[in-house]
């Protein structure tokens, strides 16, 4: 029996490669008239999507054509920043004689936000708290479409393209086996230029911060920016949550800059971080009223790291507010209509301006593609690398596995993604969180 694309993508463990990690087979089971490949890549210093488009434009378009057939789309668009000239040229070449086309984007942050991208490409506004398919659109990262093409050929996801940037000797972009550590990646970039590094996994704006160099690379990784611990951005990110809330409670003067520069607010959604900051002065009683103003926040970080003149933490206040809404199972009850702000285009934040505000211009260097990372001796593969439930091991300690062999899969009828071996290996250990592989020569 011939296996359809949705099942092949599910078996291959394809998930959103741009950060969210939503299992791709679920999106391909939907119906939509428009398909968008997200190549906006707006995190400062990261370049992996541009490299993918330059190197694998034909596979990107092949994956999009397959996905078009699966969802019934008539239109397919690759959103790329106009400044990525090599990527634009490569993708336009691959699009010839196909229904796929290129849509050029400005060099602003966050151009890759799904709500903003869908509006830029189609003129459609996703309903508040909604998803793109509600307006007939399916969006995937460009690397995800490359992985769809591979899945159609029976090849699972076992590698990840990453940019290694910041305080390293030679910023690079390279493909690494899933389960390699960031220590391995930093070594490939010539090592560190700071004695006290802190890693921003996924970027400076929306990434997770850690000083653990042995954190493993997952399917959702996009890159890492390493900065010294005494860099101002890192000092702010490492500020304790209680201190963030305390200073916000005492110092916020309701200037509204956080709201006036908010990308979602400018699109017309009821996101007002200054109102959420106001709730810091309340007791728990009544706070959820103001928390509603955070419900549609995309956590882009512009309010905290760019717009607030007092360097407060409105993004973190919105994160806390959204967590409270989830705790109390409170759903969005605000306005259902959306109308872009008259200053929507005029208040977009250029990447160069953002880099200057973050004091990272010195790190804004070319990160060329280099040969793939040599296979490390050990790979640590987290069992949860996507939205949904963790995968359950299907191997045992001491077992020999082949490259591409199934290691774990989610429980039947649950949302999740399968996990496969990036190389011929021996299962060295299995615990509640990881499968550890010892590579066999």
C-alpha positions in Angstrom: 0.0 0.0 0.0 1.4 3.4 -0.9 2.0 5.7 2.1 0.7 9.3 1.6 2.8 12.3 2.3 1.2 13.1 5.7 2.1 9.6 7.0 5.6 9.8 5.6 6.2 13.2 7.3 4.8 11.8 10.5 7.1 8.7 10.3 10.1 11.0 9.6 9.5 13.1 12.7 9.3 16.4 10.9 8.5 19.3 13.1 8.6 23.1 12.8 12.2 23.9 12.3 11.9 27.6 13.1 11.5 27.4 16.9 7.9 26.3 17.6 8.3 22.7 16.9 4.7 21.9 15.9 4.5 18.4 14.3 4.3 19.1 10.6 2.1 16.2 9.6 -0.8 17.8 11.5 -0.5 21.0 9.3 -0.3 18.9 6.1 -3.6 17.2 7.1 -5.4 20.6 6.9 -6.9 22.3 3.9 -5.7 25.7 2.8 -5.6 27.8 -0.4 -2.2 29.3 0.3 1.1 27.9 1.5 3.9 30.2 2.9 7.5 29.3 3.5 8.9 31.4 6.3 12.4 32.5 5.4 12.2 35.9 7.1 14.8 35.0 9.8 14.7 38.2 11.8 16.7 37.3 14.9 19.9 39.4 14.9 23.1 37.6 14.0 21.4 34.3 12.8 21.7 33.2 9.2 20.8 29.5 8.9 17.6 30.0 6.9 19.5 32.1 4.3 22.1 29.4 4.0 19.4 26.7 3.5 17.7 28.8 0.8 21.0 29.4 -1.0 22.1 25.7 -0.8 18.8 23.8 -1.0 16.5 26.0 -3.0 15.4 23.2 -5.2 14.6 20.9 -2.3 12.7 23.8 -0.6 10.5 24.2 -3.7 10.0 20.4 -4.0 8.8 20.3 -0.4 6.4 23.1 -1.1 5.0 21.5 -4.2 4.4 18.3 -2.3 2.8 20.3 0.6 0.6 22.2 -1.9 -0.8 18.9 -3.2 -1.4 17.7 0.4 -3.3 20.8 1.6 -5.0 21.6 -1.7 -3.3 25.0 -2.1 -3.4 27.1 -5.3 -0.8 29.6 -4.2 2.7 29.1 -2.7 5.0 31.9 -1.5 8.5 32.0 -0.1 8.9 35.1 2.2 12.5 36.3 2.1 14.0 39.5 3.2 15.1 41.5 0.1 18.6 42.0 1.6 19.3 38.3 1.4 20.2 38.6 -2.3 21.9 35.2 -2.8 18.9 33.4 -1.2 16.5 35.4 -3.3 18.4 34.6 -6.5 18.6 30.9 -5.6 14.9 30.5 -4.7 13.7 32.5 -7.7 15.7 30.2 -9.9 14.2 27.1 -8.3 10.7 28.6 -8.7 10.9 28.9 -12.4 8.2 26.9 -14.2 6.4 26.2 -10.9 3.5 27.8 -9.1 5.8 28.9 -6.3 6.8 32.5 -6.1 9.0 34.8 -3.9 7.6 37.6 -1.8 10.2 40.2 -0.7 10.2 41.4 2.9 11.8 44.4 4.6 14.7 44.1 7.0 12.7 44.6 10.2 12.0 42.7 13.4 9.9 40.5 13.8 9.1 39.9 10.1 9.0 36.2 10.8 6.0 36.4 13.2 3.3 34.3 11.6 0.6 37.0 12.1 2.8 39.6 10.5 4.0 37.3 7.7 0.5 36.2 6.7 -0.7 39.8 6.6 2.4 40.9 4.6 2.0 38.1 2.0 -1.8 37.8 1.8 -3.3 40.9 3.4 -5.3 38.5 5.6 -5.5 39.0 9.4 -5.5 35.9 11.5 -8.4 36.0 14.1 -7.3 37.0 17.6 -5.8 33.9 19.4 -6.2 32.0 16.1 -3.9 30.2 13.7 -3.1 30.8 10.0 -5.2 27.9 8.7 -8.3 29.8 9.9 -7.7 32.3 7.1 -6.8 29.5 4.6 -3.0 29.6 5.1 -0.4 27.0 6.1 3.0 28.4 7.2 6.2 26.4 7.7 9.8 27.4 8.1 11.9 26.9 5.0 14.0 24.2 6.6 10.7 22.3 7.4 9.9 22.2 3.7 13.3 20.8 2.9 12.6 18.1 5.6 9.3 17.4 3.9 11.0 16.7 0.7 13.5 14.4 2.5 10.6 12.6 4.3 8.9 11.9 0.9 12.1 10.0 0.0 12.0 8.1 3.3 14.7 10.0 5.1 13.9 11.1 8.7 15.1 14.3 10.5 18.5 13.6 12.0 20.4 16.8 11.2 19.9 20.5 11.9 21.3 23.7 10.3 22.6 26.2 12.9 24.4 29.5 13.1 27.0 29.9 15.8 27.5 33.6 16.5 28.6 36.1 19.0 31.7 35.6 21.2 33.4 32.9 19.1 36.5 33.2 17.0 34.9 32.3 13.7 31.1 32.7 13.4 29.8 30.0 11.2 26.7 28.2 9.9 26.8 24.4 9.7 24.8 21.3 9.8 25.0 19.2 12.9 23.6 15.9 14.1 20.7 16.2 16.5 22.0 15.5 19.9 25.4 17.1 19.5 26.2 19.7 22.2 26.7 23.4 21.8 30.2 22.8 23.1 30.8 20.7 20.0 29.4 23.5 17.8 31.5 26.2 19.5 34.6 24.1 19.0 33.8 24.0 15.3 33.6 27.8 15.4 37.2 28.1 16.7 36.3 28.3 20.3 35.1 31.1 22.6 36.5 34.6 22.9 35.1 35.1 26.4 36.0 33.2 29.7 32.5 33.5 31.0 30.0 32.7 28.2 26.3 32.7 28.3 24.3 31.1 25.5 21.2 32.6 23.9 19.7 29.5 22.3 17.5 30.6 19.4 18.7 34.2 19.4 18.9 37.3 21.5 15.3 38.3 21.3 13.2 35.2 21.8 15.9 32.6 22.8 16.4 30.7 26.0 19.4 31.7 28.1 21.8 29.1 29.6 25.5 28.8 30.6 25.4 25.0 30.1 27.6 24.4 27.0 26.6 20.7 27.0 23.0 21.5 26.2 22.0 19.3 23.2 20.9 20.5 19.8 17.3 19.7 19.0 15.1 19.7 16.0 13.8 23.2 16.8 17.2 24.8 17.2 18.0 27.7 14.9 21.3 28.8 16.3 23.1 30.3 19.3 24.4 33.7 20.1 27.1 33.6 22.8 27.9 36.8 24.8 30.0 37.5 27.9 28.2 37.3 31.2 28.8 41.0 31.8 27.2 42.1 28.5 24.3 44.4 29.2 21.8 42.1 27.3 22.9 39.1 29.4 22.7 41.1 32.7 19.2 42.0 31.9 18.2 38.5 30.8 19.7 37.0 34.0 17.9 39.5 36.3 15.8 37.4 38.8 12.0 37.4 38.0 11.1 38.9 41.4 13.5 41.8 40.7 12.0 42.3 37.3 8.5 42.6 38.7 9.6 44.8 41.6 11.3 47.4 39.5 8.4 47.3 37.1 5.9 47.9 39.9 8.0 50.9 41.2 9.3 52.5 38.1 6.7 52.1 35.2 5.3 55.5 34.4 2.8 54.3 31.8 4.6 56.0 28.9 3.1 53.5 26.4 6.2 53.0 24.3 6.1 49.3 24.9 2.6 49.3 23.4 3.2 51.8 20.6 6.1 49.7 19.2 4.4 46.3 19.8 4.1 44.5 16.4 0.8 42.8 17.4 -0.7 46.1 18.6 0.3 47.8 15.3 -1.4 45.0 13.4 -4.6 45.9 15.3 -4.6 43.2 18.0 -5.5 44.0 21.6 -2.0 43.7 23.0 -1.1 46.5 25.4 2.0 45.7 27.5 1.7 49.0 29.4 -1.6 47.8 30.7 0.0 44.5 31.8 2.7 46.5 33.6 0.0 48.3 35.4 -1.3 45.0 36.8 2.0 44.6 38.7 0.7 47.1 41.2 -2.5 45.0 41.9 -3.1 42.1 44.2 -4.2 38.8 42.6 -7.8 40.1 42.8 -8.6 41.8 39.5 -5.2 41.1 37.9 -6.6 38.8 35.4 -8.6 41.7 33.9 -5.4 43.3 32.9 -3.8 40.0 32.0 -6.2 39.9 29.0 -4.0 42.6 27.4 -1.2 40.0 27.3 -3.2 37.1 25.8 -2.2 37.8 22.2 1.4 38.7 22.9 3.9 36.8 20.7 6.8 37.3 23.2 9.0 38.9 20.5 10.8 40.9 23.2 10.8 44.3 21.5 9.1 45.9 24.5 11.8 44.8 27.0 14.9 45.0 24.8 14.1 47.9 22.6 11.2 50.2 23.3 11.1 50.7 27.1 13.1 53.9 28.0 13.5 52.7 31.6 14.7 49.2 30.7 11.8 47.5 32.5 10.5 44.1 31.6 7.1 44.3 30.0 7.7 41.1 27.9 8.3 39.1 31.0 5.2 40.6 32.7 3.2 39.5 29.6 4.7 36.0 29.9 3.7 35.8 33.5 0.2 37.1 32.7 -0.2 34.4 30.0 0.9 31.8 32.4 -1.7 33.0 34.9 -4.4 32.9 32.2 -3.5 29.3 31.4 -3.5 28.4 35.1 -7.0 29.7 35.5 -8.0 28.3 32.1 -9.1 31.8 31.0 -9.6 32.2 27.2 -9.4 35.4 25.1 -12.6 37.3 25.4 -11.6 40.6 23.9 -12.4 42.3 20.5 -12.8 39.9 17.5 -12.3 42.5 14.9 -8.8 43.6 13.8 -7.7 46.7 12.0 -4.0 47.6 11.4 -2.8 50.8 13.1 -2.2 53.8 10.8 1.5 53.7 11.8 1.9 50.0 11.2 4.6 50.4 8.6 6.2 53.5 10.0 7.0 52.0 13.4 8.7 48.8 12.2 12.1 48.3 13.8 15.0 47.9 11.4 17.4 45.1 12.3 20.4 47.4 12.2 18.7 49.7 14.7 17.9 46.8 16.9 21.5 45.5 16.8 22.7 48.9 17.8 20.3 49.1 20.7 21.4 45.7 21.8 25.1 46.7 21.6 26.0 43.7 19.4 27.2 45.5 16.2 30.7 44.2 16.9 29.3 40.6 16.6 27.3 41.3 13.5 29.6 39.4 11.2 29.3 37.1 8.2 28.7 33.5 9.4 29.6 31.4 6.3 28.6 27.8 5.8 31.3 25.3 6.6 31.5 21.6 6.2 29.2 19.6 8.5 30.2 19.1 12.1 32.3 15.9 12.5 30.2 13.2 14.3 30.8 13.5 18.1 31.5 10.4 20.2 28.3 10.9 22.2 24.8 12.3 21.2 22.2 13.2 23.8 18.7 13.2 22.2 15.9 14.7 24.3 12.7 12.7 24.2 10.7 15.9 23.9 11.7 18.0 20.9 8.4 19.3 19.7 5.0 20.5 20.8 2.9 17.8 22.4 4.0 14.8 24.5 7.5 13.3 24.8 8.4 10.4 22.6 8.5 6.9 24.3 11.7 4.9 23.8 11.5 2.0 21.4 15.1 0.8 22.0 16.9 -0.5 25.1 20.3 0.2 26.6 23.1 -1.7 25.0 21.2 -2.1 21.7 23.0 -1.3 18.4 21.1 1.0 16.1 21.6 2.1 12.5 21.6 5.6 11.0 18.0 6.6 10.6 16.6 3.9 12.8 13.6 4.7 15.0 14.6 5.4 18.6 11.3 6.7 20.1 7.8 7.7 19.1 4.9 9.4 20.9 2.1 7.4 22.4 -0.6 6.5 19.9 -3.2 9.2 19.2 -1.2 11.9 21.0 0.5 15.0 19.5 4.3 14.5 19.2 7.1 13.5 16.9 9.2 10.4 16.3 13.0 10.4 17.0 15.6 8.7 14.9 19.3 7.9 15.2 21.6 10.3 13.4 24.3 7.6 13.0 25.3 4.0 13.6 25.5 3.8 17.3 25.0 1.9 20.6 22.4 3.0 23.0 24.5 4.0 26.0 21.7 5.1 28.3 18.0 5.9 28.5 16.5 8.1 31.2 13.3 10.0 31.7 14.5 12.9 29.5 17.0 11.6 27.0 18.4 8.8 24.9 22.2 8.8 24.9 24.0 7.3 21.9 27.6 6.2 21.7 28.7 6.5 18.1 30.2 3.3 16.5 32.9 3.7 13.9 
